[in-house]
């Protein structure tokens, strides 16, 4: 049984930083592309970032480029999202997701936006709330 548990969310002032973590069990971590999504109240879910099976390739939504960094530790089955220079519009519930994305390769992950893979994820966490005050 696959479980994915996010942590690290909270309340932070604009300009501050948070690091989200997602620990997965029940799957072989480096067989999966991992991603972070977010959903603000009244808005559609948005792909924030994804990282390839090896961790070598990453992709970011334009809204977070240069501020967020995704990484993974395959030995710890843990995915991270370092969020710097946070803005009030980053306020949302953040979810991690895992998918095999067998139709894609490292090049695709590196050159396509995260939204290109929106419907490819099999496993999801319960979410962690991030609130950025102005």
C-alpha positions, 0 to 999 in steps of 0.5 A: 500500500502506497502512502505519501505524507507531506509536511513542512507547511505553515504560516509565513510572512511575504518574503519568507521561506518554507521547505516542504517534504513528502515521504513516500512508502510502498513504492520504489522511489526512483521508479517514479517522477515526483511532483508538487501541485497546489490548489488555492480556494476557488481555483483549479489545481496547478502543477508547481514543479516535477522531478525525474526518476533520477532527480537529474531533470526538473521542471517549474511553473513560470510562477515559481521559477527562480524562487522554488527548488524541487529535489529528491533523496531516493535513499530516503524516499523523500521529495522536497520543495524549497520555497523562497521569496514567498508571496501571498499568491503562493498561499494554497494547499500543496500536494505531492504526487508520484507517477511512472510516466513511462511514456516520457524520458529525462528530456521531456521532464527537462523541457516540458512544463509541469502541466504537461504531465498533470494527468499522469500521476497515480499516487497523491498525498493529503496535502500541507497548507501554506499561508503567506501573509502580506 
